[in-house]
Amino acid sequence: MQKEGFLYRDRLKAVVTCEHATPFIPAAYRKHFPADRSRLATHRGWDIGALVLARRISRSLASPLMRSRVSRLLVDLNRSVGRPGLFSGAALRFSEEQKILILNQYYFPYRSRVETMARNLIRAGHRVLHLSVHSFTPVFGGKTRGTDIGLLFDPGRNGEREFCTLWRNGIRESRPGLSVHFNRPYRGDSDGLTSAMRDFWPENQYLGIELEVNQKFFSVENRGAGRRIREIVVAALPFRLGESDAP
């Protein structure tokens, strides 16, 4: 008799992405960002610490990693076309022709790679677990955020909730003092790459989880904490991928 729970129903394959991996602005566009250069190194330009964590998760799961090559200030790969935040700062003032060029250079190729990877795995009979790795600023709007780790998912998808429950429990068991919250500091069903991917596939084919880690762990003065938080997050992943259904 087959065990209950999504971990035993399908063979899972992970895809790891990092949409805000770098503060890099290509040379062709740097002249447009003179006032934003100081912002590029902050959370406004990229998700500090996210890429190193994404690489650790990718290696642990032996899964592909797809990452951004440009700053979110040029174009935000985690926003849908036509939605606020896709272009910000100097890029918001670009002409429509310039914006279309940027989308064709960076946005659509990235989205296409992620979607193609997921589609190929699903066609091969796998169920995709998409882990989108991010970090967030500890203070926003003058208020200190009380979340250490956020696990974002669609509350209407039981498989995503079950996975996040197991992951949260594992993190808390390893480090009881951490504040691990569901759908904080952002909602898991708001606009983003995982939300867009859910429109393509039902949850028996696709699980989209966004991991958000507080950037206080990734400060230059706190490197030891960053290393420990990466170890905890990776060790708490609740299963090994590629195993056949257990009887």
C-alpha positions as CSV (number, residue, x, y, z in Angstrom):
1,M,0.0,0.0,0.0
2,Q,1.4,3.4,-1.0
3,K,2.1,5.8,1.9
4,E,0.2,9.0,2.1
5,G,1.9,12.4,1.5
6,F,3.4,14.0,-1.6
7,L,6.9,12.8,-0.8
8,Y,5.8,9.2,-1.7
9,R,3.5,9.9,-4.6
10,D,6.0,11.0,-7.2
11,R,9.6,11.1,-8.1
12,L,10.8,14.7,-7.4
13,K,13.5,16.6,-9.3
14,A,14.6,19.9,-8.0
15,V,15.3,23.1,-10.0
16,V,17.1,25.9,-8.0
17,T,16.9,29.5,-9.2
18,C,18.2,32.8,-7.9
19,E,16.5,35.8,-9.6
20,H,18.5,38.5,-7.8
21,A,21.9,37.0,-7.7
22,T,24.1,40.0,-8.7
23,P,24.3,43.8,-8.6
24,F,25.9,43.8,-12.1
25,I,24.9,46.4,-14.6
26,P,26.2,45.8,-18.2
27,A,28.6,48.4,-19.6
28,A,26.1,49.5,-22.2
29,Y,23.7,50.7,-19.5
30,R,26.0,52.0,-16.7
31,K,25.9,55.6,-17.9
32,H,22.2,55.5,-17.1
33,F,22.8,54.6,-13.4
34,P,25.1,57.3,-12.0
35,A,22.8,58.1,-9.1
36,D,22.1,54.4,-8.4
37,R,25.7,53.2,-8.1
38,S,25.6,53.4,-4.3
39,R,22.3,51.5,-4.3
40,L,23.6,48.6,-6.3
41,A,25.6,47.2,-3.4
42,T,22.6,47.3,-1.1
43,H,19.4,45.1,-1.0
44,R,18.0,47.4,-3.7
45,G,20.4,46.1,-6.2
46,W,20.5,42.4,-5.4
47,D,19.7,39.8,-2.8
48,I,22.8,39.7,-0.6
49,G,23.9,36.2,0.3
50,A,21.3,34.5,-1.9
51,L,23.5,33.2,-4.6
52,V,25.9,31.4,-2.2
53,L,23.0,29.8,-0.4
54,A,21.4,28.8,-3.8
55,R,24.7,27.1,-4.8
56,R,24.8,25.2,-1.6
57,I,21.2,24.0,-2.1
58,S,21.9,23.1,-5.7
59,R,25.0,21.0,-4.8
60,S,23.2,19.3,-2.0
61,L,20.4,18.2,-4.2
62,A,22.5,17.6,-7.3
63,S,20.2,19.9,-9.2
64,P,20.7,22.6,-11.8
65,L,21.0,26.2,-10.7
66,M,19.8,29.1,-12.9
67,R,20.8,32.6,-11.8
68,S,20.4,36.1,-12.9
69,R,23.2,37.9,-14.7
70,V,22.1,41.5,-14.1
71,S,20.9,43.6,-11.3
72,R,17.2,43.9,-10.4
73,L,17.6,47.7,-10.9
74,L,18.0,47.0,-14.7
75,V,15.1,44.5,-14.8
76,D,13.5,42.4,-12.1
77,L,13.4,38.7,-13.2
78,N,11.0,38.0,-10.4
79,R,8.2,40.3,-11.7
80,S,5.8,39.7,-14.5
81,V,5.7,41.9,-17.6
82,G,3.3,44.7,-17.0
83,R,3.5,44.6,-13.2
84,P,4.9,47.3,-11.0
85,G,8.6,46.7,-10.1
86,L,9.6,45.1,-13.4
87,F,11.6,48.2,-14.1
88,S,12.7,50.6,-11.4
89,G,15.0,53.5,-10.8
90,A,16.8,54.7,-14.0
91,A,15.4,51.8,-16.0
92,L,11.8,53.0,-15.5
93,R,12.7,56.1,-17.5
94,F,14.0,54.2,-20.5
95,S,12.1,54.4,-23.8
96,E,9.8,51.5,-24.7
97,E,12.3,50.4,-27.3
98,Q,15.1,50.2,-24.7
99,K,12.8,48.3,-22.3
100,I,11.9,45.8,-25.0
101,L,15.6,45.3,-25.8
102,I,16.4,44.7,-22.1
103,L,13.6,42.2,-21.9
104,N,14.8,40.3,-25.0
105,Q,18.4,40.4,-23.7
106,Y,17.9,39.3,-20.1
107,Y,14.4,38.7,-19.0
108,F,12.8,36.4,-21.6
109,P,15.9,34.2,-22.0
110,Y,16.1,33.6,-18.3
111,R,12.4,32.8,-17.9
112,S,12.6,30.6,-20.9
113,R,15.5,28.6,-19.5
114,V,13.7,28.0,-16.2
115,E,10.4,27.0,-17.9
116,T,12.2,24.7,-20.4
117,M,14.0,22.9,-17.6
118,A,10.8,22.3,-15.7
119,R,8.9,21.3,-18.8
120,N,11.6,18.7,-19.8
121,L,11.6,17.2,-16.4
122,I,7.8,17.0,-16.3
123,R,7.7,15.4,-19.8
124,A,10.2,12.8,-18.5
125,G,7.7,11.8,-15.8
126,H,9.2,13.8,-12.9
127,R,7.5,16.1,-10.5
128,V,9.4,19.4,-10.3
129,L,10.3,21.0,-7.0
130,H,11.3,24.6,-7.8
131,L,13.3,26.3,-5.0
132,S,13.6,30.1,-5.8
133,V,16.2,31.5,-3.4
134,H,16.1,35.1,-2.1
135,S,17.1,37.3,0.8
136,F,15.5,40.3,2.3
137,T,16.6,43.5,4.2
138,P,16.3,43.3,8.0
139,V,14.8,46.8,8.2
140,F,12.1,48.0,5.8
141,G,10.2,51.3,6.0
142,G,11.9,52.0,9.3
143,K,10.6,48.8,10.9
144,T,12.7,45.8,11.9
145,R,11.4,42.6,10.5
146,G,10.8,39.7,12.9
147,T,11.3,36.9,10.4
148,D,14.6,35.1,10.1
149,I,13.6,32.6,7.4
150,G,10.5,32.9,5.3
151,L,9.0,29.9,3.3
152,L,6.7,31.2,0.7
153,F,4.1,29.0,-1.1
154,D,0.5,29.0,-2.4
155,P,-1.8,28.2,0.5
156,G,-4.1,26.5,-1.9
157,R,-1.5,23.9,-2.9
158,N,-1.3,21.2,-0.2
159,G,1.9,19.7,-1.5
160,E,3.7,23.1,-1.2
161,R,2.3,23.5,2.3
162,E,3.4,20.0,3.3
163,F,6.9,20.5,2.0
164,C,7.3,23.8,3.8
165,T,5.9,22.3,7.1
166,L,8.5,19.6,7.0
167,W,11.3,22.1,6.1
168,R,10.3,24.5,8.9
169,N,10.1,21.7,11.4
170,G,13.6,20.6,10.4
171,I,15.0,24.1,10.8
172,R,13.4,24.6,14.1
173,E,14.6,21.3,15.4
174,S,18.2,22.2,14.5
175,R,17.9,25.8,15.7
176,P,14.9,26.4,17.9
177,G,15.5,30.1,18.3
178,L,15.1,30.9,14.6
179,S,11.9,32.7,13.6
180,V,10.7,30.6,10.6
181,H,7.5,31.9,9.2
182,F,5.1,30.9,6.3
183,N,4.5,33.6,3.7
184,R,6.5,36.3,5.4
185,P,7.8,38.8,4.8
186,Y,6.0,38.4,1.4
187,R,3.0,36.4,0.3
188,G,3.7,33.2,-1.6
189,D,0.9,33.7,-4.0
190,S,1.8,37.2,-5.0
191,D,3.4,38.1,-8.3
192,G,6.7,36.3,-8.9
193,L,8.4,33.5,-10.9
194,T,6.9,30.6,-8.9
195,S,3.4,32.1,-9.2
196,A,3.8,32.4,-12.9
197,M,5.1,28.8,-13.2
198,R,2.0,27.6,-11.2
199,D,-0.1,28.9,-14.1
200,F,1.5,26.3,-16.4
201,W,1.3,23.1,-14.3
202,P,-0.9,21.7,-11.5
203,E,0.7,20.7,-8.2
204,N,1.0,17.0,-9.1
205,Q,3.6,18.2,-11.6
206,Y,5.0,21.4,-10.1
207,L,5.8,22.7,-6.6
208,G,7.0,26.3,-6.3
209,I,8.7,27.3,-3.1
210,E,10.4,30.7,-2.5
211,L,13.0,30.7,0.2
212,E,13.6,34.1,1.9
213,V,16.5,34.6,4.4
214,N,17.1,37.7,6.5
215,Q,20.2,39.5,5.2
216,K,21.3,40.2,8.8
217,F,23.0,36.7,8.6
218,F,25.0,37.8,5.5
219,S,26.7,41.0,6.7
220,V,30.5,41.3,6.4
221,E,30.8,41.3,10.2
222,N,28.6,38.2,10.6
223,R,30.2,35.7,8.2
224,G,30.1,32.9,10.7
225,A,26.3,33.3,11.1
226,G,25.9,33.2,7.3
227,R,27.8,29.9,7.1
228,R,25.7,28.4,9.9
229,I,22.4,29.5,8.5
230,R,23.3,27.9,5.1
231,E,24.2,24.6,6.8
232,I,21.0,24.6,8.8
233,V,18.7,25.4,5.8
234,V,20.4,22.8,3.6
235,A,20.5,20.0,6.3
236,A,16.8,20.6,7.0
237,L,15.6,19.8,3.5
238,P,13.2,17.0,4.2
239,F,14.0,14.4,1.6
240,R,16.4,13.0,-0.9
241,L,15.5,13.5,-4.5
242,G,15.2,10.9,-7.2
243,E,14.0,8.1,-5.0
244,S,11.3,5.8,-6.2
245,D,8.0,5.7,-4.4
246,A,8.2,3.7,-1.2
247,P,5.7,0.9,-0.5
